[in-house]
Amino acid sequence: MPTTIPLDDAVRSSVLSTAPLPGRTDSPVLLQVQGLRVAYGKAEVVHGVDFEVRRGEFVVLLGRNGAGKSTMLHALCGLVPKKAGQVRFDGRDIGALDPRAIVRAGIVNVLEGHRVFTQLSVEDNLLVGTYARKSSGDRSRLGRAYELFPELHERRHQLASRLSGGQQQILAVAQGIIAEPQLLILDEPSGGLAPIVIDRILKVARELCDSGISILLVEQLVKEALQYADYSYLIETGTVGGHGTPAEVQAGELISRIYLGG
């Protein structure tokens, strides 16, 4: 029976190599994080984390609230300083880049909390997403967002403040998509949303992944996330407690320990 792989020294070495682990795609590594440490003042909250995302792969970071998942994302995107560690993207060390340069390199992070510009229209919010890359203000890219989310087209002239929480989250995701990332990061997109909206967002993320865009999802909803993911890392108080395919994660005991303290 498959089990979640513990992160011992041998596995740590293989995680950071270009050779895929069992059950992992053989696509090239796109994002590689090695030895990441993050501290707020004297309190270290991320303790030497290693993980990777391959091209066209859907990876999910699972763990309880407060485990350090979002902090890890903020650090690799340049939103909070790193205490130590290396972040490589598409073969390039991006650890010293500022957030704008990281976005231009091809990483787009959709932050948790339905973060949109409420006093702008839906369409203007989407156009803001085009400014993340070189072709700023390019209206031709609106079509893809409207194709994926027809309700945004119907409400394109409405102020974002008039959208429901679920619609605002969909708009935030569409903003990220329109920036044409190589890696789209979704940070807790399920927060406060109805199951039907969560499923809709994850289905679109899976479609994007199948089209070649890598997805890195941070989520607490285990069943929903593993339904769409290719690979998962289990985050336990600022460390990687284990990792594996969805089948391996669901068959192992680590996930119970991480979520239930068993």
C-alpha positions in Angstrom: 0.0 0.0 0.0 1.4 3.4 -0.9 2.3 5.7 1.9 3.2 9.4 2.2 6.9 9.8 1.8 8.7 11.1 4.9 11.2 13.9 4.3 14.4 12.2 5.4 17.9 13.2 4.1 17.7 10.8 1.1 14.3 12.1 0.0 15.4 15.7 0.6 18.2 15.1 -1.8 15.9 13.6 -4.5 13.3 16.4 -4.0 15.9 18.9 -5.1 17.2 17.0 -8.1 15.8 17.2 -11.6 14.8 13.5 -11.5 11.1 13.0 -10.7 10.1 11.2 -7.6 7.9 8.1 -8.0 4.4 9.2 -9.2 5.7 12.6 -10.3 5.6 14.0 -13.8 8.9 13.9 -15.7 8.5 17.5 -16.9 11.3 19.9 -16.1 11.4 21.7 -12.7 9.9 25.2 -13.0 10.0 26.3 -9.3 12.5 25.0 -6.8 12.6 26.1 -3.2 15.5 24.9 -1.1 16.2 25.5 2.6 13.6 28.3 2.9 13.6 30.0 6.3 11.4 32.9 7.3 11.2 34.8 10.6 9.1 37.6 12.0 11.5 39.3 14.3 13.3 36.6 16.4 10.5 34.1 15.9 11.2 31.7 13.0 8.0 30.4 11.4 9.3 28.6 8.4 12.2 26.1 9.1 14.2 25.1 6.1 11.5 24.1 3.7 12.2 22.3 0.4 9.6 21.8 -2.4 9.3 22.0 -6.1 6.7 22.5 -8.9 7.2 21.0 -12.3 6.0 22.4 -15.6 2.3 21.7 -16.2 2.0 20.3 -12.7 -0.8 21.0 -10.1 0.8 21.0 -6.6 -1.0 21.6 -3.4 0.4 22.6 0.0 -1.9 21.2 2.7 -1.9 22.0 6.4 -3.7 23.5 9.2 -4.3 27.3 9.6 -1.1 28.8 11.0 1.2 26.1 9.7 3.2 28.6 7.7 1.8 27.9 4.2 0.9 31.5 3.2 4.2 32.8 4.7 6.1 30.5 2.5 4.3 31.8 -0.6 4.8 35.4 0.5 8.5 34.8 0.9 9.0 33.2 -2.5 7.1 36.0 -4.1 9.2 38.7 -2.4 6.4 40.0 -0.2 8.2 39.2 3.1 12.0 38.9 3.6 13.7 35.5 3.7 16.0 34.6 6.5 17.7 31.9 4.4 17.2 29.7 1.5 17.2 29.7 -2.3 14.3 30.2 -4.8 14.9 29.2 -8.4 12.4 29.8 -11.2 12.8 28.5 -14.7 16.5 27.9 -13.9 17.1 31.4 -12.5 17.8 32.5 -9.0 15.0 34.9 -8.1 15.6 35.1 -4.4 16.8 38.7 -4.5 14.1 40.1 -6.9 11.4 42.4 -5.8 7.7 41.4 -6.2 7.2 43.3 -9.5 10.2 41.6 -11.1 9.0 38.2 -9.8 5.6 38.8 -11.5 7.3 39.8 -14.7 9.4 36.6 -14.5 6.1 34.6 -14.7 4.9 34.0 -11.1 1.4 35.4 -10.2 0.1 35.0 -6.7 -3.7 35.4 -6.1 -3.7 36.4 -2.5 -6.4 35.1 -0.1 -9.3 37.3 0.9 -11.1 38.3 -2.4 -8.6 41.1 -3.0 -10.0 43.2 -5.8 -10.3 47.0 -6.5 -13.8 47.5 -5.3 -14.2 51.0 -6.8 -13.3 49.8 -10.2 -15.5 48.0 -12.7 -15.1 44.3 -13.3 -13.5 44.9 -16.6 -11.1 47.6 -15.2 -10.1 45.1 -12.6 -9.2 42.6 -15.3 -7.2 45.2 -17.2 -5.2 45.9 -14.1 -4.1 42.3 -14.4 -2.6 43.0 -17.8 -0.2 45.6 -16.2 1.6 42.7 -14.4 3.3 41.8 -17.7 4.7 43.5 -20.7 1.5 44.0 -22.8 -0.2 46.4 -20.3 -3.7 47.5 -21.1 -4.1 44.8 -23.8 -7.9 44.3 -24.1 -7.5 41.4 -26.4 -6.6 39.2 -23.3 -10.0 39.8 -21.8 -11.6 37.1 -23.9 -9.9 34.3 -22.1 -11.1 35.5 -18.7 -14.7 35.9 -20.0 -14.5 32.4 -21.7 -13.5 30.8 -18.4 -15.9 32.9 -16.3 -18.9 34.1 -18.4 -20.5 35.7 -15.3 -17.7 38.3 -15.4 -18.6 39.3 -18.9 -22.2 39.7 -17.9 -21.1 42.0 -15.1 -18.2 43.7 -16.8 -19.5 47.2 -16.3 -20.5 46.7 -12.6 -18.4 48.0 -9.8 -16.5 45.1 -8.1 -18.0 46.2 -4.8 -21.4 45.0 -6.0 -20.2 41.5 -6.6 -20.8 38.7 -4.0 -17.8 37.3 -2.1 -17.6 34.3 -4.4 -17.8 36.5 -7.5 -15.0 38.7 -6.1 -12.8 35.7 -5.6 -13.5 34.5 -9.2 -12.6 38.0 -10.4 -9.3 37.9 -8.4 -8.5 34.5 -10.0 -9.3 35.9 -13.4 -7.0 38.8 -12.7 -4.2 36.3 -12.1 -5.0 34.3 -15.3 -5.1 37.4 -17.5 -1.5 38.2 -16.4 -0.5 35.1 -18.4 1.7 33.4 -15.7 3.9 30.4 -16.1 3.1 29.6 -12.5 -0.3 30.6 -10.9 -0.4 30.6 -7.1 -3.8 30.3 -5.4 -3.6 31.1 -1.7 -6.6 29.7 0.2 -9.2 30.4 -2.6 -11.9 28.6 -0.6 -12.0 31.1 2.3 -15.6 31.8 3.2 -17.0 30.5 -0.1 -19.8 28.1 -1.0 -18.7 24.6 -2.1 -20.0 25.2 -5.6 -17.8 28.3 -6.0 -14.8 26.4 -4.6 -15.3 23.6 -7.0 -15.7 26.0 -9.9 -12.3 27.7 -9.2 -10.5 24.4 -8.7 -11.9 23.0 -12.0 -10.7 26.1 -13.9 -7.3 25.7 -12.2 -7.1 22.1 -13.4 -8.0 23.2 -16.9 -5.2 25.8 -16.8 -2.8 23.2 -15.6 -3.8 20.8 -18.4 -3.1 23.6 -20.9 0.5 24.0 -19.6 0.3 26.5 -16.7 1.7 25.2 -13.5 -0.5 25.6 -10.4 0.6 26.0 -6.8 -2.4 25.8 -4.5 -2.4 26.5 -0.7 -5.5 25.0 0.9 -7.0 23.5 4.1 -9.8 21.6 2.4 -8.0 18.3 1.9 -10.6 16.3 -0.1 -11.3 19.1 -2.5 -7.7 20.0 -3.2 -6.5 16.4 -3.7 -9.3 15.8 -6.2 -7.6 18.1 -8.7 -3.9 17.9 -7.7 -1.0 15.9 -9.1 1.2 16.1 -6.1 1.0 17.4 -2.5 3.2 18.6 0.3 2.0 18.4 3.9 3.0 21.4 5.9 3.4 20.9 9.7 4.4 24.0 11.8 6.7 25.5 9.3 8.2 22.3 7.9 7.4 19.7 5.2 6.1 16.8 7.2 5.7 14.6 4.1 4.7 14.6 0.5 3.3 12.3 -2.2 0.7 11.8 -4.8 -3.0 12.3 -3.8 -3.4 8.5 -3.4 -0.3 8.3 -1.2 -1.4 11.2 0.9 -4.9 9.9 1.5 -3.6 6.4 2.3 -1.0 7.5 4.8 -1.3 8.5 8.5 0.6 11.8 8.3 -2.4 13.8 7.2 -4.3 12.7 10.3 -1.4 13.7 12.5 -1.0 17.1 10.8 -4.7 18.0 11.0 -5.8 16.1 14.1 -2.6 16.0 16.1 -2.8 12.2 16.2 
